[in-house]
Amino acid sequence: MPAAPFVRAACLSVAICATLHAPVHADPDFDELVGKARAVDGDTLEFGFKRVDLWGADALERFQRCIVNGQTTACGADAWQVVTNLIAAGPITCKVQGKNRYHRNMAICRNANGIDIGQSMIARGMAVARTDEMPSYAAAENSARQSRSGVWAGQFIDPLLWRRGERLPEHQTEVRRWQRDE
């Protein structure tokens, strides 16, 4: 039975190697993130495996279209570009405020210049304020409305309603089933 210790040692080394190479899962709960971030969409930032949504700001959805100055625009893609530009300069600091109904972390995020990213998105007309989360953002939205900044210069569907399927009449598509004539 001299092979038994060798078999045990081989099994132990396989188990250790499997443990060392197992995928590392990020902790979903955290209080603050600091570092380089990537924009997933107009109101979602990603720090490696950790994602946060902007607290109090609901940006236009990535594939959402709007009408500005009588022309259909890719306003959701524009919102993504604006947030990408806001986070380009240096480390981003996000302080988690809570979780949304999808259990995603919601945070107030600032860029290297100290600019509140959510408030800036609202002031530029690329997001709407969720005043139940951040009452102070109402002033930024009112200012954007009055100056007709971003999507306030035309027509758009609130991102919350857009996620639920509402579209501007110009952007609705009719799906018809193909029928054979018999």
Buried (B, 14 or more C-beta within 10 A) or exposed (E): EEEEEEEEEEEEEEEEEEEEEEEEEEEEEBEEBEEEBEBBBBBBBBBEEBBBBBBBBBBBBBEBBBBBEEEBBBBBBBBBBBBEEBBEEEEBBBBBBEEEEEEBBBBBBBBEEEBBBBBBBBBBBBBBBBEEBBEEBBBBBEBBBEEEBBBBBBBBBEBEEBEEEEEBEEBEEEEEEEEEEE
